[in-house]
Amino acid sequence: MKIRYGTRGSKLALHQTRFAIELLKKASENLECEEVIIKTLGDKVTGLPLFKVGGQGLFIKEIETALLENRIDIAVHSLKDVPSKLAEGLTLVAVGGTEDPRDCFISTKYKTFEEMPNKAIIGTSSLRRRSQLKLLKQNTIFSDFRGNLDTRLKKLEEGEVDAIILAAAGLKRFGWQDKITHYFGIDDLTPAAGQGLLAIECREEDVEKIRPFLTEFADENAMLRCRAERTFLEILQGGCQTPMAIYAEVNENDLIVHSFIGMPEGEKSIRNLHVGNRNKPEELGREAAEAILEMGGGEYLELGIKN
């Protein structure tokens, strides 16, 4: 059987996609694969931070169009790039590739974020990261920072900023964990939904055809986390304008849901911890979202919509 898989062309996207495809091939010696590189809006518009480009799905819309037009059969995404609502007729058939969900601090000058002096410059365009870092150190200055891992690390080495904040997962997948200076705790800098996970998307009509190839890739715990976190996002409908974070920690019996919502400059924020039965991920995601709303989170969502 032949499968055409779509991927973005960045080094990290290709690395992650090919890792997933090798696991599919491992499940079946008869699988033939063809790679189709697709340039997304998020790849084309590089001069602005993502929250100014607008909306969710900046890194997958064109790939979903290719799926719907039958130009590819599956797509491999970083789950954190996938909006809570998929294009009609498509589904996430499997989640796996589990890697470290934490954000990390990288600097050639300082060992930890706490060690940085006031008004030091951090490279990140993520409102989620900015909001939470402001809570840790109010006088931090941010520089809009986009580009692939090589580009960001080079800008750091050239002294354009004092430090950068990245998802640990991408660095570890490249084997670059030695570049990491410090890891943030989950409750200091709560990750984006799906951070550290990969997802395979396909047409709903092809699920049964694709499923036999997923045995080496699909991860039950990763899917539990996915279901809880994406339910949380779907209920709150938070976009790029609202700093929001959610991480569902999976253990033997429970899901421990860490959630956050705040204002871009850290003026106000809400954190919550919700624990429940791991076999009810959607229910826990919904309860966590409702708890945030009961604590006043709707105010933050309204501000995000206005901006």
Secondary structure as GFF3:
##gff-version 3
##sequence-region A 1 307
A	DSSP	beta_strand	2	7	.	.	.	ID=ss1
A	DSSP	alpha_helix	11	27	.	.	.	ID=ss2
A	DSSP	beta_strand	32	37	.	.	.	ID=ss3
A	DSSP	alpha_helix	41	44	.	.	.	ID=ss4
A	DSSP	alpha_helix	50	53	.	.	.	ID=ss5
A	DSSP	alpha_helix	61	68	.	.	.	ID=ss6
A	DSSP	beta_strand	74	78	.	.	.	ID=ss7
A	DSSP	three_ten_helix	79	81	.	.	.	ID=ss8
A	DSSP	beta_strand	90	96	.	.	.	ID=ss9
A	DSSP	beta_strand	103	106	.	.	.	ID=ss10
A	DSSP	beta_strand	121	123	.	.	.	ID=ss11
A	DSSP	alpha_helix	127	136	.	.	.	ID=ss12
A	DSSP	beta_strand	141	143	.	.	.	ID=ss13
A	DSSP	alpha_helix	149	157	.	.	.	ID=ss14
A	DSSP	beta_strand	163	167	.	.	.	ID=ss15
A	DSSP	alpha_helix	168	174	.	.	.	ID=ss16
A	DSSP	three_ten_helix	177	179	.	.	.	ID=ss17
A	DSSP	beta_strand	182	183	.	.	.	ID=ss18
A	DSSP	beta_strand	198	203	.	.	.	ID=ss19
A	DSSP	three_ten_helix	204	206	.	.	.	ID=ss20
A	DSSP	alpha_helix	207	210	.	.	.	ID=ss21
A	DSSP	three_ten_helix	211	213	.	.	.	ID=ss22
A	DSSP	alpha_helix	220	236	.	.	.	ID=ss23
A	DSSP	beta_strand	244	250	.	.	.	ID=ss24
A	DSSP	beta_strand	254	262	.	.	.	ID=ss25
A	DSSP	beta_strand	269	277	.	.	.	ID=ss26
A	DSSP	alpha_helix	281	292	.	.	.	ID=ss27
A	DSSP	pi_helix	293	297	.	.	.	ID=ss28
A	DSSP	alpha_helix	298	306	.	.	.	ID=ss29
###
